């Protein structure tokens, strides 16, 4: 199953606590908690380009499965990381955060970010 497509955030759990833990300022957390972000994924074999638009902020990362890439995190920090693919899941460790993006069916994308015991889960539905 291809990840390619455009997905709109449908629901999220644990946003405020997680963002506080990663050091996002309270005013940005307040602004961001109700914004429905859009994720656009272009997959060409093992090469991916992911663009996440949240309000006026656009975050774009490109990577090839199994190769080190320069990835921008939620806080705007750039880190070297390797994205691995396990079945219909993309997994990457960014500093102390583990990110797993899973295509649970043709129309549902679930992104789970874990930092210690904190979990931030985003469920997005395909719009295109």
C-alpha positions as CSV (number, residue, x, y, z in Angstrom):
1,X,0.0,0.0,0.0
2,X,1.4,3.4,-1.0
3,X,1.6,6.2,1.5
4,X,1.1,8.8,-1.3
5,X,-1.8,11.2,-0.8
6,X,-3.1,14.2,1.2
7,X,-4.3,13.7,4.7
8,X,-6.2,16.0,7.0
9,X,-5.9,15.8,10.8
10,X,-9.1,14.2,12.2
11,X,-8.3,13.9,15.9
12,X,-5.3,13.9,18.3
13,X,-4.6,12.8,21.8
14,X,-1.9,14.1,24.2
15,X,-1.0,17.2,22.2
16,X,-0.6,19.8,25.1
17,X,1.4,17.6,27.5
18,X,3.7,16.4,24.7
19,X,4.4,19.8,23.3
20,X,5.2,21.2,26.8
21,X,7.6,18.3,27.2
22,X,9.5,19.1,24.0
23,X,9.7,22.7,25.0
24,X,7.2,24.4,22.7
25,X,6.1,27.8,24.2
26,X,2.6,27.9,25.7
27,X,1.4,30.5,23.2
28,X,2.3,28.2,20.3
29,X,0.7,25.2,22.0
30,X,-2.5,27.2,22.6
31,X,-2.5,28.3,18.9
32,X,-1.7,24.9,17.6
33,X,-4.0,22.7,19.5
34,X,-7.1,23.4,17.4
35,X,-5.5,23.7,14.0
36,X,-6.2,20.9,11.6
37,X,-2.9,20.3,9.9
38,X,-2.6,18.7,6.4
39,X,0.0,16.2,5.6
40,X,1.0,15.5,2.0
41,X,3.1,12.4,1.3
42,X,4.8,11.7,-2.0
43,X,6.2,8.2,-2.2
44,X,8.4,7.0,-5.1
45,X,9.7,3.6,-4.2
46,X,11.8,4.0,-1.1
47,X,12.0,7.8,-1.4
48,X,9.5,10.0,0.5
49,X,8.7,13.6,0.6
50,X,6.5,14.6,3.5
51,X,5.0,18.1,3.7
52,X,3.0,19.1,6.8
53,X,1.1,22.4,6.8
54,X,-0.1,23.7,10.1
55,X,-1.7,27.1,9.8
56,X,1.1,29.2,8.3
57,X,3.9,26.8,9.2
58,X,5.1,24.4,6.5
59,X,7.5,21.6,7.4
60,X,9.0,19.5,4.6
61,X,11.2,16.5,5.0
62,X,12.6,14.3,2.3
63,X,14.2,11.0,3.0
64,X,15.1,7.5,1.6
65,X,14.3,4.4,3.6
66,X,17.4,3.1,5.4
67,X,19.6,6.1,4.6
68,X,20.6,9.0,6.9
69,X,18.6,12.2,6.3
70,X,18.5,15.7,7.7
71,X,15.0,15.8,9.3
72,X,13.3,18.9,10.8
73,X,11.5,18.2,14.1
74,X,8.3,19.7,15.5
75,X,10.4,22.3,17.3
76,X,12.2,23.4,14.1
77,X,15.5,21.7,15.1
78,X,17.3,19.7,12.4
79,X,18.6,16.3,13.3
80,X,20.3,13.4,11.4
81,X,18.1,10.3,11.4
82,X,17.4,7.1,9.6
83,X,13.8,6.3,8.7
84,X,13.0,2.6,8.5
85,X,10.0,0.9,7.0
86,X,8.4,-2.1,8.6
87,X,5.4,-3.3,6.6
88,X,3.0,-0.3,6.5
89,X,4.9,1.6,9.2
90,X,7.5,4.3,9.0
91,X,9.7,4.5,12.1
92,X,12.3,7.1,13.0
93,X,14.0,8.2,16.2
94,X,14.6,12.0,16.5
95,X,16.7,12.6,19.6
96,X,14.6,11.1,22.3
97,X,11.3,11.0,20.4
98,X,10.2,7.9,18.6
99,X,7.9,8.6,15.6
100,X,5.8,5.8,14.0
101,X,3.6,6.7,11.1
102,X,1.2,3.8,10.1
103,X,-1.1,3.5,7.2
104,X,-3.8,1.5,9.0
105,X,-6.0,1.3,5.9
106,X,-6.3,3.0,2.5
107,X,-7.8,6.2,4.1
108,X,-6.3,6.4,7.6
109,X,-2.9,7.6,8.7
110,X,-1.9,7.3,12.4
111,X,1.2,9.1,13.6
112,X,2.3,8.2,17.2
113,X,5.1,10.2,18.9
114,X,6.6,8.8,22.1
115,X,8.9,10.6,24.5
116,X,9.5,8.5,27.6
117,X,6.0,7.8,29.0
118,X,4.3,10.6,27.0
119,X,2.4,9.7,23.9
120,X,1.0,12.1,21.3
121,X,-1.2,10.4,18.7
122,X,-2.5,12.0,15.5
123,X,-5.1,10.4,13.4
124,X,-5.5,11.8,9.8
125,X,-8.0,10.9,7.1
126,X,-7.2,10.9,3.4
127,X,-8.7,13.9,1.5
128,X,-7.0,13.3,-1.9
